[in-house]
């Protein structure tokens, strides 16, 4: 994933699909890498929803990567409900 990112290949459809699938991989390291390479502004709304699911990931490093990626998302891309979820989780 990092090689594809470094080559700028994630803008290609097949590479972006592979990275999106990696968000659901059984390996926490692969999920974390996918979150990091698909950080703003390169991801679409459906990726934001997937990253919300990763806020409950069993791996703390993957959860942290998801929080950081969502924190970098422009507010216009998040609904009010999504912003509140992030805020509530950060406080608790």
C-alpha positions in Angstrom: 0.0 0.0 0.0 2.8 2.4 0.9 4.5 1.7 -2.5 1.3 2.4 -4.4 0.9 5.6 -2.3 4.5 6.7 -3.0 4.1 6.1 -6.7 0.9 8.1 -6.8 -1.0 5.1 -8.0 -3.8 5.2 -5.5 -5.6 7.6 -7.9 -6.0 4.6 -10.3 -9.2 2.7 -9.8 -7.8 -0.7 -9.2 -5.2 0.5 -6.6 -7.8 2.5 -4.8 -10.1 -0.5 -4.7 -7.3 -2.7 -3.3 -6.6 -0.1 -0.6 -10.3 0.1 0.3 -10.4 -3.7 0.6 -7.4 -3.5 2.9 -9.5 -1.5 5.4 -11.2 -4.8 6.2 -8.1 -7.1 6.2 -7.6 -9.5 9.1 -4.2 -8.0 9.8 -4.3 -4.9 12.0 -1.1 -3.6 10.4 -2.7 -3.8 6.9 -5.8 -2.0 8.2 -3.7 0.7 9.8 -1.7 1.2 6.6 -4.8 1.4 4.5 -6.3 4.1 6.9 -3.0 6.1 6.6 -2.6 5.9 2.8 -6.3 6.7 2.3 -6.2 9.8 4.4 -7.7 13.1 3.2 -8.2 14.4 0.7 -8.0 11.2 -1.2 -11.0 9.3 0.1 -14.7 9.4 -0.6 -17.7 9.4 1.7 -18.0 5.6 1.8 -14.4 5.5 3.1 -15.3 7.9 5.9 -18.0 5.5 7.0 -15.5 2.6 6.9 -13.1 4.6 9.1 -15.9 5.1 11.6 -16.2 1.4 11.9 -12.4 1.2 12.6 -12.9 3.4 15.7 -14.0 0.2 17.3 -11.1 -1.9 15.9 -9.5 -4.3 18.4 -6.1 -3.0 17.6 -5.3 0.3 19.4 -2.9 1.5 16.7 -5.5 1.0 14.0 -8.1 2.9 16.2 -5.6 5.8 16.6 -4.9 5.9 12.8 -8.7 6.1 12.2 -9.1 8.9 14.7 -6.2 10.8 13.2 -7.5 10.3 9.7 -11.0 11.4 10.6 -9.6 14.5 12.5 -8.0 15.6 9.2 -11.3 15.3 7.3 -12.8 18.6 6.4 -15.9 19.4 8.4 -18.0 19.7 5.2 -17.4 16.0 4.4 -18.8 15.0 7.8 -22.4 15.1 8.9 -23.2 16.7 12.2 -23.9 13.3 13.7 -20.5 12.1 12.6 -18.8 15.1 14.2 -20.6 14.4 17.4 -19.6 10.8 17.4 -15.9 11.8 17.1 -16.3 14.3 19.9 -18.1 11.9 22.2 -15.5 9.2 21.7 -12.6 11.6 22.3 -14.2 12.8 25.5 -15.0 9.4 27.0 
